[in-house]
Every structure is written in structure tokens, then in C-alpha cells.
């Protein structure tokens, strides 16, 4: 256990260094929707290791509570609507896993201070005991709890790490696909308005389907 804690602490230190480097170059300040094309140019400049740079940027944004939507859309701009979903999904799984482990093994007291007065977290904690992975599924599909904070919050619950990773990977995918498709539409359109509109239409349909999910999960809403 001690070795695991040391490894995680080292990893967190590395992430902090990466964050400080990105902050030094102004990347963290530029993580906004209007700056996605600018960040795309920066990430793409790394060539073959651009996917690793992107994953690192996603990780930093998740761990340090930076805006997540622009980074997800960025995957579509850089890698297109298909590979963008792949890389964004990999990045999201790694990022939420790291945040979970930080909360459980490294900074538990700090995270408890963040959520101790949050009524929704208390209900989620109770529902993890009663519903298990199903409550995680619900909160991944329905954004009733801030995404970055819930990654840490689940580290305080009794849910198993393997369950957290698997359920998160599956049920974060729909939302990831929607955002990536919006970004990928402009890349795959290649200047062809019709093609761009087609991809935007696909993204719109996915978003509509995603918005209907809460209706199918209504029985959980009364408890949160």
C-alpha cells in the first residue's frame, strides 16, 4: 500500500509540473471554446506524439479543474470524428482514474473538505451503498454533479476502483462522442459545407438522444 501511495504521489507531482509548464506558456489560460483552433495548432505541432500531448492536456484539465468541454471538442479538431472519440475516451478514462486515486489515497482530507457541505454528494454516497454502480452510471449520463469534482468525490465512497473505471468508461462515451463530433465536423468537412453539415447533424442527433436519457433514468432522480 505504501509503495502505491508513493507512486501516486510521484505521479501527482509530475502532473503538477506539467500544469505549471502549461501555465507558464499560457495554455491553461487559453482553454476556452474560442481558443480551440489555437490549442489545436499547438498540440498538432508535436507530430507523432500529439496524441500523448493531448492526453496530458486532458489529464491536467481534469485534475486541476480546468474546463473540460473545450478539451473534448479539441480531440475532434485534431484527430477527426473517429480517432478523436478514441483519443478523448482514452484520455478521459486515464484522467478520471487519476483523480479517483488521488482522492482515495493521496489527498483524502482535502477532498473531504471540498464536498463535506455538499448535499448532493451525501446523497450520492448513500446511493453508492444502496445502488452500487448504477448511481455512477446515472451521474455520468446526467450532469447533476460537476464532472471534475465527482471524479474526486467517488474516491471517498466505497465503490471499487475497477467498477468506477469500467462504468465511467462506458457511460462517459456518449457525451464524449457528442462533443468530439462537433469538433470533428469542421475537420472532416474539408471545406465541403454539405459534409460539414452532415457531421454536425450526426452530432445533433447524438445530443438529442443523450438529452432523452434522463427520462429513462427518472426513478433515480427522486433520490438525488
N, C-alpha and C positions, 0 to 999 in steps of 0.2 A: 504494500500500500504506500509506504514511504517513497519508494522509487517512483511510483506512479505520480505521486504529488510533485516530486522534484521535476519529473519530465514535463508535467503540465505547467509548472511554474516557469520552467525554461521556455516553453512554447509561448506562454503569455508574454514573457519578456521580449521574445523575438517579435511578436505581433506589435508590442508597444514601440519597438524600434522602427518597425516598418511604418507604423502610424506616424511617428514623429518625422520620418523621412518624407512621407507623402504630404504631411502638413507643411514641412519646410518648402516644398515645391508648389504649395498651393492647391494640390489635388483634392484634399479633403474639403476645402472651402468651395471648390467648384462642383461638388457632387449635387447638381441640380439638373432638372429636366432640360433647361435651356442650354446647359453646357455639355450634354451628352455627345454631340459631334466632336467637341474639343477633346473630351476624355478619350473618345474612340481613336482619334489620331495619336494620342499619347500611348495608349495600350498597343495599338497596331504597330507602332514603331519598333516594338520588341521582336517582331518577326515570329520565328518558330515558338518562342517561349511566351508569346502573347496570351495563350490560354492560362498559363501559370500566373502571369501578372494579373489577369482578370480575376482568377480565383482568389489571389491575395488581396485584391482591392475589395472584393465581395466580403471576404473574411474580416477585413478591417472595418468595413461599414457596418457589419453585423455586431461585432464585438464592442465597437465604440459608439454604437447608437447613431450612426450616420444614416441619411435617407436611403432606404432600400430600393424603392421603385426605379429611380434613375439607373442604378447599377444593374438591375434586372433587365431593363429595356436596353441598356448598353450592350448586352450579350447579342441581341438581335442585330444591332447596328454593326457589330464587329464580325460576328460569325454567321449571320443569316438566321432565318426562322427555324431551321432544323438543328444545326450544330449549336446554335445559340441556346436552344432549350437544353441540349445535352450539357454544355458547359455551365450554364446557370444552375441546373439541377445539381450537378456535382458540387459546385461552389456553395450552394445553399445547404446541402447536406453536411459538408465539412464545417461550415460556419455555425450552424445551429448546434452541432455536436460539440464544438469547442466551447461555445457559450454555456451549454449544459454542464460540461465537465468543470468549467471554471466555477460555476455556482455550487456544484456538489462537493468539490474537493479543494478549491483554492481560496475562493472569496465568499464563502457561505454567509458569514456575518454581515458582510457588506450588502449582499443581495437581499438578505432578510430585512435589512433596513430600508431597502427600496420598496418592498412590497408589503411590509407589515401592516400598513394602514389602508391597503387596497382591498375593498370588499369583494371585488371580482376574483382576486387571487385566492382569498379564503374559500370562496365557493368552488373554485377550480380544484383546490387542494382537497376539499371534501369529496368532490365528484371523482377525483382520481381514485380515492379509496373505494367508492361505490361502483363507478363505471369503468375504471381502468383506461385502456387505450381509446375507448370511444369518446371520452371528453377531449383527448388530444386531437382526435380526428375532427371534432366539431370546431375547436378553436383554430385549427389550421385552415379550415374551409370558411369559417365565418370570423371576420376580424373584429371580435368584441374586446380583444386584449392586444395592446401594442405588440407587433411581431418581435422586435428585438428584445423587449422585456420578457415576453413569455418564454423565450429560449432559456433565459436565466431562471425564471420562476419555476419551470418544470424541474430544474435541477434540485429544488428544495422539496419536491414531492417524493412519494415512494415509487414512482414509476421507474421501471427498469430502463437502463440506458439503451439496450438493444431494441426494446419496444419503442422508445422515444425516437430513435433513428429511423427504424423501419416505417412507422406510421407517419412521421414527418415527411420522409422521402416520398411516400405515396400521395399524401394529401396536400403537399405543397406544390406538386406538379401542375395541377390545373391553373392555379394562379400564376405560376412561373411561365407557363405556356402562353397565357394571355398577354402578359407584358412583353415577352420576347417577340411575339408575333407582331406587335405594334412597331417595334424597332426594326424587325426583320423585313417588314413590308417595304420600307424605303430602300433597303439594300437589294433585296431580290427583285424589286420592281425595275431596277436598272434604267430608270428614266422612262419606263413604259407606264403611263398613267393607268391603263387598264389592268396591268399586272399588279401594280401597287394597290389599286382599289380592291382587287381580288384578295390579296393578303390581309388588307385592312378589314374586309368583310369577314374573313375567317376569324380574325381576332375579335371582331364584334360579336360573332355567333358564340365563340368560346366565352366571352364575357357575359353574354345573356344567359348561357347555360349555368355559368358559375353563380350568377345572381339568383338563380332558381333553387340552388342547393339548400339555402336556409329553410325553405318550405318543407323539404323532405326531412329536415332535422328539427322540426318545430318542437317536438316533445322535449328536446334538451333546453330550449330557450327559456322555459319557465323556471329552470333551475339556475340560470346564470344572469 
